[in-house]
Amino acid sequence: MNSRKLGFSILMFIPLFVAGQTSVQYNSAEIKLGLQKLNVLGSALYIAAHPDDENTRLLAFLAKEKKYRTGYLSLTRGDGGQNLIGNEQSELLGLIRTQELLAARRTDGAEQFFSRAIDFGFSKHAEETFRIWDKEQILADAVWVIRKFKPDVIITRFPEDSRAGHGQHAASAIIAHEAFIAAADPKRFPEQLKYVEAWQARRIVWNTYNFGSMNTTAEDQLKLEVGAFNPLLGKGYGEIAAESRTNHKSQGFGSARQRGQAVEYFIHTAGILSKNDLFEGINSQWSRIQGGEEIGKMIHAADQNFNSDKPSASVPALVKILKVIESLPEGYWKEQKSKELKDLTAAAAGLWFESYTLQAVQALGDSIKIRSDIVLQSKFPVKLLSINTQKQDFDLKEGVTKSVQSSVLAKEITEPYWLFEDHPMGMFKIDDQLLIGHPEKPVSAIISFSFRIEDHEISYQRPAVYKYTDQVRGEVYQPLIVAPAVTASITDKAYVFVGNTSKSITVVLKSFRNKTQGTISPQVPPGWKIEPQQIVFNLPKKGDEKTVQFTISPSDQAESGKFSLQVQSAGQTYNRAHRIINYDHIPIQNLFPLAEAKIERVELKTGGKKIGYIAGAGDLIPESLQQIGYQVSTLSETEIMTADLSNYDAIITGVRAYNVNERLTLMQPKLMDYVNRGGTFLVQYNVNNPLLVQNIGPYPFKISRDRVTEENAVVTFIDKDHPILNYPNKINQKDFNGWIQERGLYFTTDADPKYSRILSMNDSGEPAKDGSLMVAEYGKGRFVYTSLVFFRELPAGIPGAYRLFVNLITNKK
């Protein structure tokens, strides 16, 4: 094996983050299951488009009942969806969903992979998807994952046609089918063959389904009963599936546990046809490799003789098996089973070890102090030979913790590798072939341990993590972070300037090293004036912060562009910001994006100043309105029910408020009274299920699943003289230029004639839809319902979206 291949193998086996401890001590049931899994040499790869597309019940059944090596390739990280737990969008949402997928895989036992594709939002057919995705690159990524994972069976969640219900869904099936063929062809993507070999899976099948209004199952299809109960786990696979799926919290996919029989259905797509089982005709025993049959017998004997009261009694047999496996010629299953066997040997011996630091963040180039703890929790003799090549030669004693201090150099910034460089709309830019497919960048510090167990030297690796004790949560593990020496963080992603009005932009400097000093200098596009042009700073201690401000003024000739920052310190140039995403259900995510923000000048007139906001599932509309001078107050239920709402020039509901806020049923009469008395009430989009308030407006309408996904779709004014299009800003076609991701979603339908339809639009080849924006006069006030994606456009600084949104909340008195 050459050095490049060895490095890749290490990347495959290092655990990137384990919830709870970094060194998991398996119980006897888990060791027993591990022994059974040792005797299964088969693998299955599930392929779909997004987080949540995967069939968690099938994954759990294949991984924990059939004990195949099981993986899920999600082409995207879910960047284009909606967020029900916060206001993160696009790449930041994709980062959250990546961690949710990893948590799901820790639950159902499968492994997680990704391609470079970006979820850009809903698309209606695969052709539209491939206009944005680089199909050849994504196909290469799928081939790469297949070649390194070597699945015997490939399973798709969706068909390749319109039955998939989403263009990216259909595209994932097309990619999977083509990759099934291309992975076996050494002429396709030959550059990969420096690291992996061509691989032909036995078959590819479509896992048909019955949900919503779509039933693609049939009794003449290949069937698999997956509702088994596993007594060692104390759970059935419907229960495990629900626990796995519930990790998708940002999508609101909390699921009820299912028990009892359950059948999965499959249609053959390509490869060798199977009639009775997914793995029909596939040898998944040790006899599939030369010299392996005797190993299978040895593992079976170890399984039969396993003593759950004394797992360490199995260690001699496990070490003997390991020696035989290590004597085999180099190969895929040798690597896989050696790793599994080493982990089982440590678990059976009661050997627990981990490495951690007491400091959460280290600066790039600094030395990281690491503490490694080792404890033997059985009487089986084990000797610690070395830690990171430092000789130890120490006989471990039962129940006595051995602690060793060491240090490693912080060599690379901890950053999601797919976000480190700017990228086009549909594809992340990743230059390192060995990173492609990985859910995360390998951890910054890896500690090597070597032990003598029985008469055999066995080596392990552990990621160094940050460990601390929280007064409420107890012992907490988080990833170790390597940061630039100094960061400069800008408050917002985009800034909108009204006319030639100046604006102050706040920047937070933060030091990750003692005695950090230097200068920070801004850069702006032509036509902008900035003061000051440089600021000197001094941050004496690690963790110190300093807030500075720059005043920016646009001229009439100001060009759209970026406000960016450069920091000079100790002869080095830094241009990174720092952002933290912190939710209890995932590890803390530290990002170091480029220190820049979009700046945009817009000709805009506003009316009124005081806005009330009713939070929904999470968006950045309040912050966006504050940028252009509005005073925005988030309204509580008490304020709505008891305060004089006439003090507000307009009241706005956040996206999906009527899906997530059950109390709106009680608040609705007060809000309608506010409109009747002269107020302006703007409701942003909701989905039709679950809809917690049936009568959102003063007159009836329904919410459909209609949407326009082409962000440059032509917009037609149904009534160009309507006040919404004329006051206080004259709206024209240019105001729909530059929109991102889509026009709108979940349009209204079957609306009462009292509503005025304002806009008409459609995707290519489809009939026009007029349900994106409608207005009704009610009493002395105005009710507005819009399915336009302002929650994406305003934070992105789209001028025309600001102009139109201001019109929606401004009613000429």
N, C-alpha and C positions, 0 to 999 in steps of 0.2 A: 504493500500500500504506500503510495507516495505521500509526501508531506501535506499536499493540498487536500488529498482525500482524507488524511487523518484529521486535519483541522475541521473538515466538514463533519466527520463522525462525532467529534467532540461537541460541536454545536448541536447536533441532533439529540444528544443524550443529557446535556446539562439541564436540570430543571430550572426554568426561568423565574418562577415564583410559585410558592406553595402557600395557600392560605393557612394561617396558623404557624406551625413550625416549619423550618427548612429541612429538618431531618425527621421524617415521620416514622414513628414506631408502630409497625403493623401489629394488630392483634392476631390471635391464633387463627381465627376464621379467615382473615386476609392472607395470612401466610399459606393456609390450606388452598385458598383460591389461586394464589400465586404459583403454587406447585402444580396445580392442574393446568394453569395457563402455560407453564413451561413446556408442556407436552403437546401444545397446539402450534403448528407452523402454518398459519393461514392469515390473510389480511384482506380487509375490505375498505374501500375509500368511497365516501359519500360526497357528492358534489352538488352545490346549489349556488345561489347568487348572494344571499345576505345572511347576517345573523338572524336567527329565528326560523330560517327556511328548513333547517335540518330536522329530521325525524328523531327526536331524542329517545323515544321508546325503542326504535330499531337500533340506534347506536348503542344504547345500554344493553340490549339483548345480545348483540353481536360481540360486544366487548366483555361482558361479565357472565353471560350464560354460555355462549359458544366459545368465548375466550380467544377470539381472533384479535389480531392487532387491527384496530379500527381508527379511521381518521375522518375528519370533515374538512373539505376544502370549500371555504366560502370565498367566492371570487372577490367580494367587497367586504368592507368593514362596517357597512351600514351608515355611511357618512351622510346620505341624502334623506334619511328618515326624519320623523318628528321625535321630540324628546319630552317624555312625560314627567321627568324628575327634576329638570332644571332648564336653563336657557342656552346650554351649549348646542351649537349647530355644526354642520359640515365636519371638518377634520376632527374637531374636539368631540363631537358626538361619536364619530368613528372610533376614537380612542376609548371612550367609555364602553362602547359595544364590543370592542376587542376584549376588554377585561371581563365583560359579562360572558362572552363566549368561552374564555379560558376557565371561568368559574363553572360554567355548564359542563365543560369537558372533565374537570376534576370530579364532577358529580357522576357523570354517566360512563366515564372510563375511556372515552375516545381521545384522540389527539386533534390539534387544531392547526390549520394551514390557511394561507391567504394568497391571492395573486396581487398584481399591481393595480387592478381595476378599482375605480372610484365609483361609489354609488352616487350618481348625480340626480337622483329622484326618479319618479315614476316614468317609464316609457311604455308605449303601447304595443310595440312589436320589436323583434330582434333587429330588424334593419335599422330602426331608429337608434337602438342601443349601439350598434357597431359603427354608426356615424360619429359617435363620441368616444367609444372605447377603441383602442388600437387592437383589433382582433388578433393580429399575428403575435403581438407581445403577450396577450393574455393566454393565447394558445400555448406559447412557449412556456409560460409559468405553469400551466396545468400539466404539460408534458414533463417539466422539471419535477413537480411534486410526484407525479406517477413514477418517474424513473427512480427517485430516491426512496419513495415509500413502497414500491413494488406490490401494488394490490393484486390479489388474485381475482377479485370481483370489484367492479366499479358500479356505483348506484347513483342515479340522478333523482332529484326530487321532482323535476318537472319534465314535461315533454318539450319537443323542439318547435311546437306550433302555438297557435293562439290560445289553446286550452291552458297554457301556462299562466294566462291572466296578467302578465307583466313582461315587457320586452326583455328585461334583464333576466327574468326567470327562464324564458325560452333560450336566451343567449347562453346561459350557463349549461343547458342541456346540449346545445350545438357544440360548444367548446369541449364538453366532456366527451361527446361522441368522436369528434375529430382528434382529440388528444389520445383517446383509446387506440386509434390507428397510428397516429404520428409517433407516440412514445416508443413503438416497436420498430420504427424505421430509422436506422442510423444516419440516413441522409437528411432527416429533419432535425434541425437545431443541433448540428454536430458539435458546436462549441461547448455544449453541456457534457460531452463525452469525456472531457478531461477529468470530470469528477464522478460521473455516474455512467451506467450502462443502459443501452436500449432495453425496454421492458414491454412484454406483451401480456396484458391481463387476459384471463381466460374468457371473461364475458363482461358486458355492460348491460344493465337493466334499468328500467324506469320503475320507481316505487310509486305506483298509482295511489290515488287518494279519494276520499269522500268528505269534503267539508264545504261549507257555504252552499252554494247552488250547483257546485261542480262535483259530479261523481264519475270518476274514471275507472273504478274497479269493476271487475266482473268475475263470476265464479269459475270461468275457464282459464283465468290467469294463474300463474305460479303463486302459491299461497304459503305463508309462513306464520305459524302460531307463535306469538311473542309475548303472551300474557302470563308467562310462567312466574312462579314464586321461588325465590332463592332462599333456602333456609339458613345458609351461612351469612347472608346479608340481612336476613329478616325482613325482606321487602320483595315485592313483585316489580317487574320492569315498568309497569304503568305508574307505580309510585316513584321509582327512580327518575322516570321521564319527566314527571311533574316537578320534582325538585330541580332537575336540570333546567327545564324551561323557565321556571320561576326566577332564575338568575337574570333573565332578560328584563330587568326592572325598568330600564329607560323606555321600553316599549309597552309597559303595563301588561306583561304576559304571565302574571301570577296564575298558576294552574292547579286545579284540583287533582288529587291522587286518584288514579284509576286502578281497580283491582279486578282480577278475573281474566277470562279469555279475551284475546285480542288477535286479530288476523291482519297481516300486512300482505299486500298484493303487488305483483311485479309483472312487467311486460318486457320480453326480450328485445334488446336494441341491436346488439351486434356481438360477434364472438360465437362460442360454442353454445348451442341451445341447451338449457336445462329444463327438466320437466317436473322434478320433485323437490329440489333444494337449491338454494343459491350457490352452494359449494359442490354441487353434483360434479363428479369426475375430477375433483381437485384433491390431491393428496395433502392433507394438512397434518400429517404425522412426521416423526423424525425420519422415517424411511424415504422422505422426499429428497434428502441430501445424502451423498455418499458417506458411509460410515456412521450414519445417524441412528440406525435401528436399535443398536445396543443402548444408546443414550436414552431412547424412549423407554426401554425396559427399566433402566436405572431410575428414571424420574417416576415411573409408575410405582416402583417399589418404595421410593421415598415418600410418595403420596400415601400409599397404603399403610406405611409404618409410622406416619406422622403422629406424634403425641401432643395433643392440644394443651395438656397440662405441663409439658416440658418441651417446648419447641427446640431448645438447644440440642436435644438428643439427635436432631436431624442434621446438625452441622457437618459431622464427618461425611455423611452421604452426599450432602450438597457440595462440599469442597471436592470430593472425588469426581462428581459429575462435571464440575467446573473445569477441572484439569482436562478431562476428556474433550469437552467442548473447545477449550482453548488450543487443543492439539489439532483441531480440524483445519483444513485449508481456509484462507481468508474468504469471507462471504457474508452475505446479508444476514442470514439466520444465525450465523456464529456471533456477529456483533449484537444482534437483538437479544438473543438468549443469554449471552455472557453478562450483559447489563442486568437483565432481569434476575439472573441467578446470583450475581454479586449482591444485589439489594436484598434478596430473600435470605442469603447467608448472614448478612449483617443483622437483619430483623430476627432471624431464628436465634442468633447468638446473643440477642439483647444488646447489640452494640448501637449506641446512639451518639451522634457527633454533629456539631454545627459550628459555623463561623459567623461572627457578627461584630459590628462596631457600635460604639455608644454615641457616635455623631451621625446625624441624619444626612449631612451634605459635606462633601469635600470638594476643594477647588482642583481644577485640572492641573496636573503636574505635581500636586502635593502627595506626601506619603500618607497612606491610610493605615491607621493602627487597627489591627484585627485581633480579636480574642477567639480562640477555638476551644470549645468544651467537648470533652469525650467522657462518656460514662458507660461502663459495662453492667448490664442489668441481668446477668446470669452468672453461673459458676464456670462457664466454659472458658478455658484459657485463651486470651487474646493479647497480642503484643502490639503496641503502637511503635511502628518503625520510623516514620517520618511525617512531617507536615511541611508542605512546600519545599521539599528537598532538605529541610533541616532535620538532621538525625535525632531521633528520640530514644529508641531502644528501651521502651518502658513497658513493663508487664502491668496490664490493667487489672484492677481489683474490683470485685463485685460491689457496686453501689458507691464507689469512690470516684468523684469527678476529677479528671485531669485537665488542667487549663494551660494553654500555651499561647504566648503573645507572639505576634509576627506583624509584618507590614507589607503592603503592596503599593505600587505606584498608581495613582489615578491617571490613566492614559487617555481615556476618551470621554467626552461629554455624554451624559445619560440623556438620550433624546430618542423618541420613537423614530426608528431609522427611515421610515417611509415619509416622515414629515421634515426631514432635515434640509431638503432642497425644494425650491419652488417647482411647481408642476403644472401642466395644462389641466383642463377641466376634467378629463376622463381617466387620467393615468397618473399614478405616483411615479416619481423618477428615482430609480434605484439602480446604481451602477454595479454594486457588488453582487455577483451571481449567488454567492453562498448565503446571502441574507434573504433572498427571495423565497417566499413561502412561510418564513418564520412569523409567528404571531408577535414576537417582541425581539428587540435587539438583545443579544446575549449580555448577561450582567457584567458589570464593570470589573469585579474582582472575583476570581475563582480560586478556591483553596483546595490543594491536593492533599489527600490523606493516604497513607500506606500502612497496612496492618499485616501481621502474620496470624492467620486463622488456621488451626490444625497445623499443617506443615507447609502452607501455601501463602505466598505474598499476594494480597489483594489490594488494589488501589481504587480510590473513590475520589469524587470531586463534589464540593459543596459551594454554592454561591454565598459570598459574604453579604449579609443584609444588615439593616439597622434594626435594633431591638430596644424597646423601652417599656416601661410600665405606666399605664394610664390608670388614674384613680377610679375610673368607671369601668373601662373595658379590660383592665388587667394587663397581662403581657401581650404586647402588640409587636408584630413583625411588619416591616415595610421595606421596599427596595432601597438599597444604598444609592445615593444620588451623587454624581460627579458633575459639577457646575463650572462655568467660566469663572475666572477670578472676580469679575464684576459684571453685573447685568444692568440694563437700562430698560425699564418696562413702561410702556405707554398705556394709558388707561383704556382707550377704546381702539377698536379695529379700524374705524373710519370716522372722519370728521367732516361735517357739512358746514360750509360757511355761507351765510345769507348775504348776497351782494358783496360789498367791500368791507363788511364788518369784521373787525379783528376778533381773534379768539385765543385764549391761553390754553396751551396743552401741557398737562402735568406729566412729568416723568419721574419715576422712582428708581434711584440708583441703589443697588444692593451689593454689598461685598461678601464674598465667600472665602476671604483670606484676610488675615491681620495686616494692618498698615497698607491699605490700598488707597492710592491717591493718583490723580491724573486730571484729564480734561474730557468733557463731553461736547461734541460738535454736531449740530443738526444739518441736514441737507434737504432742500425743497426743490420742486420743479420750477421752470421759468415762470415769471409773473407773480411770484410770491416774495414777500419780505418777511424776514425772521429776525427777532431780537431776543436775547443776545446771540451772537454767532458762536460763542464758546463760553462754557462755564467750568471753572476749576473746582474740584471736589477733594475732600479728604475723609476717608472712612477708617478710623483707627482700629476698630475691632471687627472680627469676622461676625457677620450677621447684621452689622450696622446698615442703616438705610438713610438716604437723603432724598428729599423731594425737591425737585427743581422745576421751573416753568419757563416755557418759551412762548412768546407772543408772535402769532402768525397773522399776516394781513394779505389778502388777495387783491390784485389789481384787476382791471377789466380784462386783461389779457392772460389772467392766471390759467395755467394748464392743469388738467387733472393729472394726478400722479401720487407719489409717496413722500411722506415726511419720514426720513430715516435718521438713525443716530449712529455715531461712531464714538467709541470710548478709547482713549489712549491711556495706558497705565503700565509703568515699568517696562517700557519699550515694546509692549504688545498692543495690538488693536483688537477690540471686542465690539461685536455688533449684535449681541443676543439679548433678548428679554427673558423674563422668568414668569411662568404661569403655573399655578397649581390647580388641579382638579381633585376635589376631596369629597368622596361619598363613602359611607360606611360599608357598602357592599362590595367595593373594589379596593385594591391597593391605591394609595395616594399616587397620583400621576404628576410628575414634574416635567414641564416642557421648557425648552429654551428656543423659542421661535426668533426669527429675525426681528430686530428692534425697529419696527416700521409700522406706519399706519397710512391708509388712504386719505388724501385730502381732496375735497371736491367743493367747487364754488357753484352755487345755484341761485338763480333769480327767483325769489320766493316772497310772496306776501302771506302774512298770517292774520287770523282773526281770533280774538279771544286769547286768554292766557292760561286759565285754570282748568286742568283736566283731572277727572277722577278715573282711576284704573282699577278694574276688577281682575285679579290674577287668574290665569288659566293654567295650562300645562307648562308654561314657561316660554318667555320670549324676551326680546330686548327693545320692545316698542317704547316703554317709558323712557329709557335712557336715550333713545333716538330722538324723541320729542323734546327732551330737555336740552339737547344740543342746539335746537333751533329756537330756544327761548321760552318754551312752555313750562309751566309749573305743574308737575304731575304728582298726584297723591294716590297711593295705593289704598283703596277703600276696604275696610273691614265690614263684616256683616252688621255689626253694631252701628257703624257710621251710616251705612245705607238705610238701615231701618229707622234710625232716630234723627239723623242730621237733616238739615235743609239742603237738599241736593241742588236747589236752584242756584247755589253759589258756584256751581261748576258750569263752564261754558260747554263742555261735552263730557260724556262718560263713555269709556271704551272697555270692552271685555277682551281679555287675552285669548290667544288661540285655544280652542277646545274647552273653553270655560264651561260650556253647557254639557260637556262630557265628563268633567272631573269634579265639579263643585256641586255637591248635592244640595247645598243650602240655597242655590239660586232659585229653587222652586218657591221658597219663602220670600226671597227678595224680588222676584219678578213683578208682582203687582206694584211695588214701590217704584221700580224702574220704569214701568209703563206709565205710572202717574207722573213721573219726572218728564217723560216725553210729552204727555198730554198737556202739561203746564208750560211747555215751551222749550224743553231741553233737547239736546242732540245726543242720541244714543247709537253708538257704532258697535256692532257685533262682528268680530272676526270669525274665521271659519271654524266649523265643527264637523265631526263625522256623524253619520246617521245612526250609529250603534256603538256604544250605548248613548242615547240622548236622554238626559235626566229631566229636561223640561220640554214638553211637547210643543208648546206654543211660545216660541222664542220672540216673535214679533207681535205687533198689534193685530195683524191679519195672518191667516194661515199660509204656510208654504212647506215644502218638503226639501230634504237634503238628499241629493243623489250621490253617486260615485263618479259623476262626470268630472273631467278635468282637462286642462290644456297643458301639455307637458313641454311643448316647444317654447322656450323662453323668448324667441323672436317671432312668434306667431303674430300675424297681422291683427290689429285691434280695430274694430269698426264702432263708430259712435252711433248708437241707435237714435238718440235725440241730442244732437250737438248743441242745442240751445238750453238744455237742462242746466239749472243753477250749479249742480255738482261739477259740471265741466267748465264752468265759467267764473266762479267766485270762490275765493278771492284771486285764484290763478286761472288763466286761460289755458286749458289743457289741449294739447295737440299731439300728433303722432310721434313727435320727437320724445315726448315724455315716456314712451314705452321702449325707448332704446336702452340697451345695456342691462336689461333685467337678467337675473341669474336663475338658473336651474329650471324654472317653470313660470307659467303665468298665474295659474290658480288651480285649486283642487276642491273636490266635493261641492260642486256648484248646486245652486238651488233649482228646484223644479216645481211645477204645479202651484205657482204662486197666485195669490189673490190678485185680481185686476187692479186693486188699489196701489199695488207696487209698480213703480216705474223701473223698467229694465234699462240700464245705461249703456252697457257695452256688449258687443258680440265678438266672438273669436273662435278659432278652431285650429286643431292640428291638421297637418297636410292630409288631404284625402278624406276628411271627415266633415260632416255637416256643421254649420255654425251653432254655437251654444251661447245663450244669452243669460246664464245664471250666475255670472261671476260678481255682479254688483247690482243691487237693487235698493231703491229708496222709497219710503212712504211718508207722506205727511200725516201726522196723527195729532189731533187737537191743535195746539199751538206749536208743536215741536216736530222733530224729524227723527225717523228710525232708519238706520242704514245697516244693511247686511252685506258683507263682502267675503268672497272666497279667494280673492287675489292674495298672493303670498307676500303681503307687506312684512311679515315677520322675517322674511329672508332679505327683502330689498332694502328696507330702511337701515338695518345694521351694516349692510354692504355699501351704504352711501349712494344709492341710486337717485339722482336728482329728480327725475320725473315721478318716481314713487313718492317722494316727499311732497311734491307739488299736489299730486292727486289726493294723498292722505290728508293733507291740510284742508283741502276742499271738503272732504267727507265730514270733518269735525267742525266745519265753520258754516253756520246757518245765518244768512243775511237777515238782520233784524229789520 
